[in-house]
Amino acid sequence: MTERPLILVTNDDGVLAPGLAALAEVAAKLGDTVVVAPESERSGSSHAITLHAHLRATPLRERWYAVAGSPVDCVYLGSLHLCPRLPDLVLSGVNPGYNLGTDVFYSGTVGAAAEGYLRGAKAMAVSTDRDVDPTAVREIVHRIAQRLLQSDEHLLWNVNIPPGAGRRADDVEVTRLGHRAYKETVEERRDLMGRPYYWIGGPPEPGEHEPGEDTYAVQHGRISLTPLELDITARDLDKTRRILFPEA
Ligand code: MN
């Protein structure tokens, strides 16, 4: 790459989140950066996009914006309008809490990275254990992001970093998505008028994980790097054909 790479940094935890600052520091060492992040916490917003309301982007300082929208809004607006050109790399995170296995369907961190990838940029979502100080993972994130930037491939990487990992290059394992178990919870409460309202979503539960899965790698103290593709077509089309056309 001849010119300095352009890196768009975002997250789903909001523009004030410490993980965003840590990731912006990493990005500044790798290229020119633009930070565009949601004004407030937008975790769990997946690939949501705001099509039926206006969006405002508030400049906080040079090349830092807070957007009153979703993580995907940030990447869309960021890469098509707030950046001087399409970014070479979109970095999303550092999320306090893993995004493993089926989490990728809910994760705003992954959603933002996926949007960057759809727009033609290389992209990487980074998550850690909830209790990890995001400044502690800057060095390993830098090393991984640098590899991605230097490659000629158009890729989307989902990276999860357990506590203490990243001191050695072989701490990173290329994985596939596993399955993450949660305590499935619907809690009904009453408001002051006596009407019911609900909290949904419980904490993660330990599950059985297989070698090669991101969940297994992280459970064993290793960094998982899962390359994602956005075509989720079932591998076995014939299963459906046999149901529709049993006589054939
Ligand atoms: Mn989050």
py3Dmol code that shows the C-alpha trace and the ligand (Angstrom):
import py3Dmol

protein = """\
ATOM      1  CA  MET A   1       0.000   0.000   0.000  1.00  0.00           C
ATOM      2  CA  THR A   2       1.566   3.257  -1.071  1.00  0.00           C
ATOM      3  CA  GLU A   3      -0.607   5.835   0.679  1.00  0.00           C
ATOM      4  CA  ARG A   4      -1.316   5.710   4.400  1.00  0.00           C
ATOM      5  CA  PRO A   5      -4.279   3.436   5.069  1.00  0.00           C
ATOM      6  CA  LEU A   6      -7.551   4.981   6.179  1.00  0.00           C
ATOM      7  CA  ILE A   7      -9.176   3.312   9.185  1.00  0.00           C
ATOM      8  CA  LEU A   8     -12.708   3.849  10.427  1.00  0.00           C
ATOM      9  CA  VAL A   9     -13.115   3.034  14.121  1.00  0.00           C
ATOM     10  CA  THR A  10     -16.483   2.315  15.685  1.00  0.00           C
ATOM     11  CA  ASN A  11     -18.209   0.280  18.377  1.00  0.00           C
ATOM     12  CA  ASP A  12     -21.636  -0.541  19.793  1.00  0.00           C
ATOM     13  CA  ASP A  13     -20.979   0.651  23.356  1.00  0.00           C
ATOM     14  CA  GLY A  14     -21.069   4.345  22.617  1.00  0.00           C
ATOM     15  CA  VAL A  15     -18.555   7.049  21.894  1.00  0.00           C
ATOM     16  CA  LEU A  16     -17.439   7.327  25.543  1.00  0.00           C
ATOM     17  CA  ALA A  17     -16.582   3.637  25.966  1.00  0.00           C
ATOM     18  CA  PRO A  18     -12.966   2.931  27.013  1.00  0.00           C
ATOM     19  CA  GLY A  19     -12.719   0.147  24.421  1.00  0.00           C
ATOM     20  CA  LEU A  20     -13.258   2.663  21.618  1.00  0.00           C
ATOM     21  CA  ALA A  21     -10.444   4.888  22.873  1.00  0.00           C
ATOM     22  CA  ALA A  22      -8.113   1.879  23.047  1.00  0.00           C
ATOM     23  CA  LEU A  23      -9.008   0.820  19.511  1.00  0.00           C
ATOM     24  CA  ALA A  24      -8.577   4.367  18.195  1.00  0.00           C
ATOM     25  CA  GLU A  25      -5.069   4.385  19.666  1.00  0.00           C
ATOM     26  CA  VAL A  26      -4.274   1.161  17.827  1.00  0.00           C
ATOM     27  CA  ALA A  27      -5.698   2.555  14.588  1.00  0.00           C
ATOM     28  CA  ALA A  28      -3.691   5.798  14.861  1.00  0.00           C
ATOM     29  CA  LYS A  29      -0.477   3.748  14.769  1.00  0.00           C
ATOM     30  CA  LEU A  30      -1.599   1.956  11.604  1.00  0.00           C
ATOM     31  CA  GLY A  31      -2.963   4.814   9.521  1.00  0.00           C
ATOM     32  CA  ASP A  32      -5.186   7.871   9.322  1.00  0.00           C
ATOM     33  CA  THR A  33      -8.246   7.419  11.460  1.00  0.00           C
ATOM     34  CA  VAL A  34     -11.825   8.597  11.610  1.00  0.00           C
ATOM     35  CA  VAL A  35     -13.881   7.636  14.673  1.00  0.00           C
ATOM     36  CA  VAL A  36     -17.646   7.416  14.220  1.00  0.00           C
ATOM     37  CA  ALA A  37     -19.506   5.804  17.097  1.00  0.00           C
ATOM     38  CA  PRO A  38     -23.018   5.743  18.521  1.00  0.00           C
ATOM     39  CA  GLU A  39     -23.914   8.549  20.903  1.00  0.00           C
ATOM     40  CA  SER A  40     -25.095   6.003  23.485  1.00  0.00           C
ATOM     41  CA  GLU A  41     -24.956   2.291  24.264  1.00  0.00           C
ATOM     42  CA  ARG A  42     -26.260   0.255  21.297  1.00  0.00           C
ATOM     43  CA  SER A  43     -25.103  -3.259  22.187  1.00  0.00           C
ATOM     44  CA  GLY A  44     -27.206  -6.053  20.731  1.00  0.00           C
ATOM     45  CA  SER A  45     -28.318  -3.993  17.745  1.00  0.00           C
ATOM     46  CA  SER A  46     -26.972  -6.475  15.213  1.00  0.00           C
ATOM     47  CA  HIS A  47     -27.230  -5.070  11.665  1.00  0.00           C
ATOM     48  CA  ALA A  48     -29.928  -2.482  12.423  1.00  0.00           C
ATOM     49  CA  ILE A  49     -30.020   0.537  10.122  1.00  0.00           C
ATOM     50  CA  THR A  50     -32.019   3.748  10.564  1.00  0.00           C
ATOM     51  CA  LEU A  51     -34.052   4.310   7.411  1.00  0.00           C
ATOM     52  CA  HIS A  52     -37.149   6.046   8.788  1.00  0.00           C
ATOM     53  CA  ALA A  53     -35.682   8.752  10.997  1.00  0.00           C
ATOM     54  CA  HIS A  54     -33.034  11.398  10.485  1.00  0.00           C
ATOM     55  CA  LEU A  55     -29.511  10.932  11.766  1.00  0.00           C
ATOM     56  CA  ARG A  56     -27.322  13.527  13.408  1.00  0.00           C
ATOM     57  CA  ALA A  57     -23.552  13.313  13.618  1.00  0.00           C
ATOM     58  CA  THR A  58     -22.031  15.540  16.301  1.00  0.00           C
ATOM     59  CA  PRO A  59     -18.342  16.334  15.791  1.00  0.00           C
ATOM     60  CA  LEU A  60     -16.637  15.950  19.182  1.00  0.00           C
ATOM     61  CA  ARG A  61     -13.188  16.830  17.901  1.00  0.00           C
ATOM     62  CA  GLU A  62     -11.316  16.536  14.645  1.00  0.00           C
ATOM     63  CA  ARG A  63     -12.291  13.266  12.943  1.00  0.00           C
ATOM     64  CA  TRP A  64     -14.384  12.078  15.932  1.00  0.00           C
ATOM     65  CA  TYR A  65     -18.135  11.909  15.599  1.00  0.00           C
ATOM     66  CA  ALA A  66     -21.014  10.771  17.806  1.00  0.00           C
ATOM     67  CA  VAL A  67     -23.981   9.549  15.794  1.00  0.00           C
ATOM     68  CA  ALA A  68     -27.476   9.266  17.247  1.00  0.00           C
ATOM     69  CA  GLY A  69     -27.927   5.920  15.543  1.00  0.00           C
ATOM     70  CA  SER A  70     -26.864   2.295  15.365  1.00  0.00           C
ATOM     71  CA  PRO A  71     -23.362   0.928  14.852  1.00  0.00           C
ATOM     72  CA  VAL A  72     -24.263   0.145  11.226  1.00  0.00           C
ATOM     73  CA  ASP A  73     -25.497   3.734  10.777  1.00  0.00           C
ATOM     74  CA  CYS A  74     -22.085   4.869  11.987  1.00  0.00           C
ATOM     75  CA  VAL A  75     -20.234   2.755   9.442  1.00  0.00           C
ATOM     76  CA  TYR A  76     -22.593   3.648   6.606  1.00  0.00           C
ATOM     77  CA  LEU A  77     -22.421   7.380   7.317  1.00  0.00           C
ATOM     78  CA  GLY A  78     -18.755   7.152   8.226  1.00  0.00           C
ATOM     79  CA  SER A  79     -17.523   5.331   5.167  1.00  0.00           C
ATOM     80  CA  LEU A  80     -19.764   7.065   2.618  1.00  0.00           C
ATOM     81  CA  HIS A  81     -19.727  10.599   3.963  1.00  0.00           C
ATOM     82  CA  LEU A  82     -17.572  11.446   6.977  1.00  0.00           C
ATOM     83  CA  CYS A  83     -14.418   9.722   5.733  1.00  0.00           C
ATOM     84  CA  PRO A  84     -12.563  11.416   2.851  1.00  0.00           C
ATOM     85  CA  ARG A  85     -12.782   8.110   0.937  1.00  0.00           C
ATOM     86  CA  LEU A  86     -13.852   4.524   1.491  1.00  0.00           C
ATOM     87  CA  PRO A  87     -11.814   3.256   4.456  1.00  0.00           C
ATOM     88  CA  ASP A  88      -9.316   0.455   3.928  1.00  0.00           C
ATOM     89  CA  LEU A  89     -10.166  -1.055   7.293  1.00  0.00           C
ATOM     90  CA  VAL A  90     -13.087  -0.841   9.710  1.00  0.00           C
ATOM     91  CA  LEU A  91     -12.244  -1.673  13.326  1.00  0.00           C
ATOM     92  CA  SER A  92     -15.128  -2.292  15.714  1.00  0.00           C
ATOM     93  CA  GLY A  93     -14.811  -2.606  19.498  1.00  0.00           C
ATOM     94  CA  VAL A  94     -13.167  -3.237  21.822  1.00  0.00           C
ATOM     95  CA  ASN A  95     -16.357  -4.790  23.172  1.00  0.00           C
ATOM     96  CA  PRO A  96     -16.440  -5.597  26.905  1.00  0.00           C
ATOM     97  CA  GLY A  97     -17.866  -9.112  26.605  1.00  0.00           C
ATOM     98  CA  TYR A  98     -17.209 -11.888  24.121  1.00  0.00           C
ATOM     99  CA  ASN A  99     -18.983 -12.191  20.784  1.00  0.00           C
ATOM    100  CA  LEU A 100     -18.683 -15.910  20.191  1.00  0.00           C
ATOM    101  CA  GLY A 101     -20.650 -18.413  18.154  1.00  0.00           C
ATOM    102  CA  THR A 102     -24.269 -17.414  17.703  1.00  0.00           C
ATOM    103  CA  ASP A 103     -23.601 -14.087  19.426  1.00  0.00           C
ATOM    104  CA  VAL A 104     -22.579 -12.768  16.013  1.00  0.00           C
ATOM    105  CA  PHE A 105     -26.266 -12.580  15.054  1.00  0.00           C
ATOM    106  CA  TYR A 106     -27.033 -10.170  17.901  1.00  0.00           C
ATOM    107  CA  SER A 107     -23.782  -8.290  18.214  1.00  0.00           C
ATOM    108  CA  GLY A 108     -23.644  -4.643  17.207  1.00  0.00           C
ATOM    109  CA  THR A 109     -19.853  -4.901  17.336  1.00  0.00           C
ATOM    110  CA  VAL A 110     -19.904  -7.599  14.666  1.00  0.00           C
ATOM    111  CA  GLY A 111     -22.746  -5.836  12.798  1.00  0.00           C
ATOM    112  CA  ALA A 112     -20.628  -2.707  12.405  1.00  0.00           C
ATOM    113  CA  ALA A 113     -17.650  -4.700  11.139  1.00  0.00           C
ATOM    114  CA  ALA A 114     -19.900  -6.629   8.745  1.00  0.00           C
ATOM    115  CA  GLU A 115     -21.216  -3.345   7.371  1.00  0.00           C
ATOM    116  CA  GLY A 116     -17.667  -2.181   6.703  1.00  0.00           C
ATOM    117  CA  TYR A 117     -16.991  -5.457   4.924  1.00  0.00           C
ATOM    118  CA  LEU A 118     -20.174  -5.080   2.831  1.00  0.00           C
ATOM    119  CA  ARG A 119     -19.022  -1.572   1.847  1.00  0.00           C
ATOM    120  CA  GLY A 120     -15.779  -3.051   0.525  1.00  0.00           C
ATOM    121  CA  ALA A 121     -13.413  -2.471   3.427  1.00  0.00           C
ATOM    122  CA  LYS A 122     -11.494  -5.089   5.336  1.00  0.00           C
ATOM    123  CA  ALA A 123     -13.048  -5.329   8.738  1.00  0.00           C
ATOM    124  CA  MET A 124     -12.399  -6.661  12.205  1.00  0.00           C
ATOM    125  CA  ALA A 125     -14.576  -6.907  15.302  1.00  0.00           C
ATOM    126  CA  VAL A 126     -12.706  -7.169  18.608  1.00  0.00           C
ATOM    127  CA  SER A 127     -14.173  -8.355  21.898  1.00  0.00           C
ATOM    128  CA  THR A 128     -12.699  -9.352  25.247  1.00  0.00           C
ATOM    129  CA  ASP A 129     -13.798 -10.834  28.496  1.00  0.00           C
ATOM    130  CA  ARG A 130     -16.026  -8.331  30.288  1.00  0.00           C
ATOM    131  CA  ASP A 131     -13.418  -7.632  32.967  1.00  0.00           C
ATOM    132  CA  VAL A 132     -10.417  -7.101  30.680  1.00  0.00           C
ATOM    133  CA  ASP A 133      -8.961  -3.584  30.584  1.00  0.00           C
ATOM    134  CA  PRO A 134      -9.079  -2.733  26.851  1.00  0.00           C
ATOM    135  CA  THR A 135      -5.755  -0.890  27.019  1.00  0.00           C
ATOM    136  CA  ALA A 136      -4.155  -4.265  27.831  1.00  0.00           C
ATOM    137  CA  VAL A 137      -5.048  -5.709  24.419  1.00  0.00           C
ATOM    138  CA  ARG A 138      -3.781  -2.838  22.249  1.00  0.00           C
ATOM    139  CA  GLU A 139      -0.566  -4.585  21.296  1.00  0.00           C
ATOM    140  CA  ILE A 140      -2.132  -7.862  20.143  1.00  0.00           C
ATOM    141  CA  VAL A 141      -4.945  -6.032  18.343  1.00  0.00           C
ATOM    142  CA  HIS A 142      -2.302  -3.938  16.578  1.00  0.00           C
ATOM    143  CA  ARG A 143      -0.444  -7.063  15.476  1.00  0.00           C
ATOM    144  CA  ILE A 144      -3.567  -8.755  14.115  1.00  0.00           C
ATOM    145  CA  ALA A 145      -4.935  -5.618  12.422  1.00  0.00           C
ATOM    146  CA  GLN A 146      -1.572  -4.977  10.800  1.00  0.00           C
ATOM    147  CA  ARG A 147      -1.624  -8.449   9.230  1.00  0.00           C
ATOM    148  CA  LEU A 148      -5.090  -7.799   7.854  1.00  0.00           C
ATOM    149  CA  LEU A 149      -4.134  -4.390   6.485  1.00  0.00           C
ATOM    150  CA  GLN A 150      -1.025  -5.770   4.790  1.00  0.00           C
ATOM    151  CA  SER A 151      -2.879  -8.612   3.124  1.00  0.00           C
ATOM    152  CA  ASP A 152      -4.391  -8.412  -0.356  1.00  0.00           C
ATOM    153  CA  GLU A 153      -7.508 -10.247   0.768  1.00  0.00           C
ATOM    154  CA  HIS A 154     -10.916  -8.751   1.470  1.00  0.00           C
ATOM    155  CA  LEU A 155     -11.776 -10.304   4.828  1.00  0.00           C
ATOM    156  CA  LEU A 156     -14.021  -9.964   7.869  1.00  0.00           C
ATOM    157  CA  TRP A 157     -12.486 -11.187  11.108  1.00  0.00           C
ATOM    158  CA  ASN A 158     -14.185 -11.731  14.445  1.00  0.00           C
ATOM    159  CA  VAL A 159     -11.591 -11.678  17.219  1.00  0.00           C
ATOM    160  CA  ASN A 160     -12.147 -12.601  20.874  1.00  0.00           C
ATOM    161  CA  ILE A 161      -9.420 -12.131  23.462  1.00  0.00           C
ATOM    162  CA  PRO A 162      -9.516 -13.888  26.856  1.00  0.00           C
ATOM    163  CA  PRO A 163      -7.708 -12.438  29.883  1.00  0.00           C
ATOM    164  CA  GLY A 164      -3.926 -12.666  29.723  1.00  0.00           C
ATOM    165  CA  ALA A 165      -3.762 -13.898  26.109  1.00  0.00           C
ATOM    166  CA  GLY A 166      -1.773 -12.230  23.362  1.00  0.00           C
ATOM    167  CA  ARG A 167       1.764 -12.288  24.679  1.00  0.00           C
ATOM    168  CA  ARG A 168       2.808 -14.891  22.132  1.00  0.00           C
ATOM    169  CA  ALA A 169       2.002 -14.963  18.417  1.00  0.00           C
ATOM    170  CA  ASP A 170       0.647 -18.534  18.720  1.00  0.00           C
ATOM    171  CA  ASP A 171      -1.929 -17.381  21.259  1.00  0.00           C
ATOM    172  CA  VAL A 172      -4.131 -16.787  18.215  1.00  0.00           C
ATOM    173  CA  GLU A 173      -6.151 -19.669  16.795  1.00  0.00           C
ATOM    174  CA  VAL A 174      -8.135 -19.526  13.551  1.00  0.00           C
ATOM    175  CA  THR A 175     -11.526 -20.920  14.481  1.00  0.00           C
ATOM    176  CA  ARG A 176     -15.076 -21.476  13.330  1.00  0.00           C
ATOM    177  CA  LEU A 177     -18.147 -20.245  15.178  1.00  0.00           C
ATOM    178  CA  GLY A 178     -19.264 -22.436  18.080  1.00  0.00           C
ATOM    179  CA  HIS A 179     -22.505 -22.384  20.016  1.00  0.00           C
ATOM    180  CA  ARG A 180     -22.969 -20.201  23.021  1.00  0.00           C
ATOM    181  CA  ALA A 181     -25.437 -21.105  25.715  1.00  0.00           C
ATOM    182  CA  TYR A 182     -27.324 -18.533  27.764  1.00  0.00           C
ATOM    183  CA  LYS A 183     -29.675 -18.789  30.674  1.00  0.00           C
ATOM    184  CA  GLU A 184     -32.856 -17.970  28.800  1.00  0.00           C
ATOM    185  CA  THR A 185     -34.736 -15.520  30.903  1.00  0.00           C
ATOM    186  CA  VAL A 186     -37.960 -13.562  30.669  1.00  0.00           C
ATOM    187  CA  GLU A 187     -38.496 -11.551  33.797  1.00  0.00           C
ATOM    188  CA  GLU A 188     -41.887  -9.953  34.255  1.00  0.00           C
ATOM    189  CA  ARG A 189     -42.130  -6.886  36.461  1.00  0.00           C
ATOM    190  CA  ARG A 190     -44.883  -4.361  37.161  1.00  0.00           C
ATOM    191  CA  ASP A 191     -44.767  -0.636  36.522  1.00  0.00           C
ATOM    192  CA  LEU A 192     -46.310   1.921  38.896  1.00  0.00           C
ATOM    193  CA  MET A 193     -49.665   1.490  37.173  1.00  0.00           C
ATOM    194  CA  GLY A 194     -49.562  -2.255  37.719  1.00  0.00           C
ATOM    195  CA  ARG A 195     -48.976  -3.040  34.041  1.00  0.00           C
ATOM    196  CA  PRO A 196     -46.482  -5.787  33.209  1.00  0.00           C
ATOM    197  CA  TYR A 197     -43.158  -5.114  31.505  1.00  0.00           C
ATOM    198  CA  TYR A 198     -40.284  -7.466  30.747  1.00  0.00           C
ATOM    199  CA  TRP A 199     -36.546  -7.872  30.855  1.00  0.00           C
ATOM    200  CA  ILE A 200     -35.260 -10.533  28.463  1.00  0.00           C
ATOM    201  CA  GLY A 201     -31.860 -12.153  28.051  1.00  0.00           C
ATOM    202  CA  GLY A 202     -29.911 -13.963  30.779  1.00  0.00           C
ATOM    203  CA  PRO A 203     -26.196 -14.442  31.484  1.00  0.00           C
ATOM    204  CA  PRO A 204     -24.009 -16.874  29.535  1.00  0.00           C
ATOM    205  CA  GLU A 205     -23.845 -20.446  30.790  1.00  0.00           C
ATOM    206  CA  PRO A 206     -20.957 -22.884  30.480  1.00  0.00           C
ATOM    207  CA  GLY A 207     -21.464 -25.191  27.498  1.00  0.00           C
ATOM    208  CA  GLU A 208     -19.753 -28.140  25.852  1.00  0.00           C
ATOM    209  CA  HIS A 209     -17.390 -26.861  23.205  1.00  0.00           C
ATOM    210  CA  GLU A 210     -15.415 -28.651  20.506  1.00  0.00           C
ATOM    211  CA  PRO A 211     -11.804 -28.064  19.491  1.00  0.00           C
ATOM    212  CA  GLY A 212     -11.710 -25.704  16.526  1.00  0.00           C
ATOM    213  CA  GLU A 213     -14.611 -23.611  17.769  1.00  0.00           C
ATOM    214  CA  ASP A 214     -14.160 -20.018  18.911  1.00  0.00           C
ATOM    215  CA  THR A 215     -15.913 -20.859  22.193  1.00  0.00           C
ATOM    216  CA  TYR A 216     -13.431 -23.686  22.846  1.00  0.00           C
ATOM    217  CA  ALA A 217     -10.375 -21.553  22.069  1.00  0.00           C
ATOM    218  CA  VAL A 218     -11.457 -18.763  24.408  1.00  0.00           C
ATOM    219  CA  GLN A 219     -12.455 -21.269  27.108  1.00  0.00           C
ATOM    220  CA  HIS A 220      -8.874 -22.558  26.929  1.00  0.00           C
ATOM    221  CA  GLY A 221      -7.284 -19.130  27.203  1.00  0.00           C
ATOM    222  CA  ARG A 222      -6.497 -18.645  23.521  1.00  0.00           C
ATOM    223  CA  ILE A 223      -7.504 -15.824  21.195  1.00  0.00           C
ATOM    224  CA  SER A 224     -10.098 -16.910  18.647  1.00  0.00           C
ATOM    225  CA  LEU A 225     -10.009 -15.397  15.178  1.00  0.00           C
ATOM    226  CA  THR A 226     -13.008 -16.481  13.128  1.00  0.00           C
ATOM    227  CA  PRO A 227     -13.067 -15.353   9.500  1.00  0.00           C
ATOM    228  CA  LEU A 228     -16.719 -14.641   8.680  1.00  0.00           C
ATOM    229  CA  GLU A 229     -18.604 -14.725   5.408  1.00  0.00           C
ATOM    230  CA  LEU A 230     -21.999 -13.118   5.048  1.00  0.00           C
ATOM    231  CA  ASP A 231     -23.581 -15.821   2.881  1.00  0.00           C
ATOM    232  CA  ILE A 232     -25.494 -17.883   5.427  1.00  0.00           C
ATOM    233  CA  THR A 233     -27.136 -20.122   2.821  1.00  0.00           C
ATOM    234  CA  ALA A 234     -27.462 -23.650   4.238  1.00  0.00           C
ATOM    235  CA  ARG A 235     -24.709 -25.960   3.006  1.00  0.00           C
ATOM    236  CA  ASP A 236     -27.201 -28.697   2.175  1.00  0.00           C
ATOM    237  CA  LEU A 237     -29.719 -27.424  -0.403  1.00  0.00           C
ATOM    238  CA  ASP A 238     -30.813 -30.964  -1.238  1.00  0.00           C
ATOM    239  CA  LYS A 239     -32.420 -31.399   2.173  1.00  0.00           C
ATOM    240  CA  THR A 240     -34.918 -28.691   1.214  1.00  0.00           C
ATOM    241  CA  ARG A 241     -35.304 -30.013  -2.336  1.00  0.00           C
ATOM    242  CA  ARG A 242     -36.222 -33.457  -0.947  1.00  0.00           C
ATOM    243  CA  ILE A 243     -38.950 -31.885   1.194  1.00  0.00           C
ATOM    244  CA  LEU A 244     -40.387 -29.826  -1.658  1.00  0.00           C
ATOM    245  CA  PHE A 245     -39.980 -32.427  -4.409  1.00  0.00           C
ATOM    246  CA  PRO A 246     -40.140 -35.884  -2.728  1.00  0.00           C
ATOM    247  CA  GLU A 247     -41.008 -37.626  -6.026  1.00  0.00           C
ATOM    248  CA  ALA A 248     -37.955 -36.417  -7.902  1.00  0.00           C
TER     249      ALA A 248
END
"""
ligand_1 = """\
1
MN
Mn -21.262 -3.840 23.257
"""
view = py3Dmol.view(width=600, height=400)
view.addModel(protein, "pdb")
view.setStyle({"model": 0}, {"cartoon": {"style": "trace"}})
view.addModel(ligand_1, "xyz")
view.setStyle({"model": 1}, {"stick": {}})
view.zoomTo()
view.show()
